[in-house]
């Protein structure tokens, strides 16, 4: 992952962006999942060029839901890029069949890495875009923050870049047998 200015490729949001639900603190698994759903719908609507998703397992992300698949489908087009970072992708493959299928179709937009030796509690649980970020700060309580503040976005991106460099390619779209 190449470090870039936080606002590179940012879409010029309207003055009402982000919606109130995508600002400030959140608490609980459902609040976390709802913010992810809303963020992916906004990514499609605003045409975010790049997203970075990071989580040890993605087990409690709503990636298997129809609404999320529809948002990702609407977001997908040439020039877009999704970077995935996890300790492993076993739970993604077990729990999120719609996402796995979408990933196969849009393989050319996606790069995935695994930090297999990382302590799962150390890897950030976050969604980063050039315009906005979400980060869970307490995984047990699913509490965190959503922000458009440039300093916060830059700090998160630098952390994700550091983890990215430690990872290795993972979660291929298909497995070829020899």
C-alpha positions in Angstrom: 0.0 0.0 0.0 1.4 3.3 -0.9 1.0 6.1 1.5 -0.9 9.0 -0.1 -2.4 12.2 1.1 -5.6 11.6 3.1 -7.7 13.6 0.6 -6.4 11.9 -2.6 -9.3 10.9 -4.8 -11.8 12.2 -2.4 -15.2 13.0 -3.8 -16.5 16.5 -3.0 -19.3 15.7 -0.6 -22.3 17.9 -0.3 -22.6 20.2 2.7 -24.9 17.6 4.4 -22.3 14.9 4.2 -21.7 12.9 6.2 -25.1 12.1 7.5 -25.4 12.4 11.3 -25.3 8.6 11.6 -21.8 8.6 10.1 -20.3 11.1 12.6 -19.0 10.7 16.1 -19.0 7.8 18.5 -21.0 4.6 18.3 -21.5 1.7 20.8 -22.6 -1.9 20.3 -22.4 -4.5 17.5 -25.6 -3.3 15.8 -24.5 0.3 15.8 -21.2 -0.8 14.3 -22.9 -2.9 11.6 -25.4 -0.1 10.8 -22.6 2.4 10.2 -20.8 -0.1 7.9 -24.1 -0.5 5.9 -24.6 3.2 5.7 -20.9 3.8 4.8 -21.0 1.3 1.9 -24.2 2.8 0.6 -22.5 6.3 0.7 -19.4 4.8 -1.0 -21.6 3.7 -3.9 -23.5 7.0 -4.0 -20.5 9.2 -3.8 -18.2 7.0 -5.9 -15.3 6.6 -3.4 -12.3 5.5 -5.4 -10.6 3.6 -2.6 -11.5 1.8 0.6 -9.4 -0.1 3.1 -11.1 -2.6 5.3 -9.3 -4.1 8.3 -10.4 -6.6 10.9 -8.9 -9.7 12.5 -11.7 -11.9 11.1 -14.5 -9.7 9.7 -16.9 -12.1 11.5 -19.2 -9.4 12.8 -19.2 -7.2 9.7 -22.5 -7.4 7.8 -20.8 -8.6 4.6 -23.2 -11.4 3.9 -26.3 -9.2 3.8 -28.1 -8.4 0.6 -28.1 -4.7 1.2 -24.3 -4.7 1.6 -23.9 -6.8 -1.6 -26.1 -4.3 -3.5 -24.0 -1.4 -2.2 -20.8 -3.1 -3.3 -22.2 -3.9 -6.7 -23.2 -0.3 -7.1 -19.8 0.9 -6.0 -17.9 -1.5 -8.3 -16.6 0.0 -11.5 -13.3 0.6 -13.2 -10.8 2.7 -11.2 -12.1 1.6 -7.8 -9.9 -0.3 -5.3 -10.6 -2.2 -2.2 -7.8 -3.3 0.1 -8.6 -6.0 2.7 -6.5 -6.7 5.7 -7.1 -9.5 8.2 -5.4 -12.1 10.4 -7.2 -14.8 8.3 -10.2 -15.0 6.1 -11.8 -18.3 7.4 -14.8 -16.5 8.9 -15.4 -14.5 5.8 -15.6 -17.7 3.7 -17.8 -19.4 6.3 -20.2 -16.5 7.2 -20.3 -14.2 4.2 -21.2 -16.2 1.0 -22.6 -13.1 -0.8 -19.4 -11.2 -0.2 -17.2 -14.1 -1.3 -19.2 -14.4 -4.6 -18.9 -10.6 -5.1 -15.2 -10.8 -4.4 -14.8 -13.5 -7.2 -16.6 -11.3 -9.7 -14.7 -8.2 -8.9 -11.3 -9.7 -8.2 -9.5 -7.1 -10.3 -10.6 -4.4 -7.8 -9.5 -6.2 -4.7 -6.2 -6.9 -3.0 -6.2 -8.9 0.2 -3.4 -9.5 2.7 -3.2 -11.5 5.9 -1.1 -10.7 9.0 -1.2 -14.3 10.3 1.3 -13.8 13.1 -0.5 -10.7 14.5 -2.4 -10.8 17.7 -6.0 -10.4 16.6 -6.6 -7.7 19.2 -3.8 -5.6 17.7 -5.0 -5.4 14.1 -7.2 -2.3 13.6 -10.9 -2.9 13.1 -11.6 -0.1 10.6 -12.9 1.1 7.3 -10.9 3.9 5.7 -11.7 6.0 2.7 -10.1 9.3 1.5 -13.1 11.2 2.8 -14.2 9.3 6.0 -13.1 6.7 8.4 -14.7 4.3 11.0 -12.6 2.6 13.7 -13.6 0.3 16.5 -11.6 1.2 19.6 -13.0 -1.5 21.9 -13.7 -4.8 20.2 -15.5 -6.4 23.1 -18.0 -3.6 23.4 -17.9 -2.7 19.7 -17.4 1.0 20.5 -15.6 3.3 18.2 -15.7 6.5 16.2 -16.6 7.7 12.7 -14.8 10.8 11.4 -14.0 13.1 8.5 -11.2 14.8 10.5 -8.1 14.8 8.3 -5.7 14.1 11.2 -7.7 11.1 12.3 -7.9 9.7 8.8 -4.2 10.2 8.2 -3.3 8.5 11.5 -5.5 5.5 10.7 -4.1 5.2 7.1 -0.6 5.3 8.4 -1.4 2.5 10.9 -3.1 0.4 8.1 -0.1 1.0 5.8 2.2 -0.4 8.5 0.1 -3.5 9.0 -0.2 -3.9 5.2 3.6 -4.1 4.8 3.7 -6.9 7.4 1.0 -8.9 5.7 1.3 -11.4 2.8 -1.1 -12.0 -0.1 -4.2 -13.9 1.0 -7.9 -14.7 0.3 -7.6 -15.4 -3.5 -10.7 -15.2 -5.6 -10.3 -18.8 -6.7 -8.0 -21.7 -5.9 -6.3 -23.3 -8.8 -5.4 -27.0 -8.4 -2.3 -28.5 -10.0 
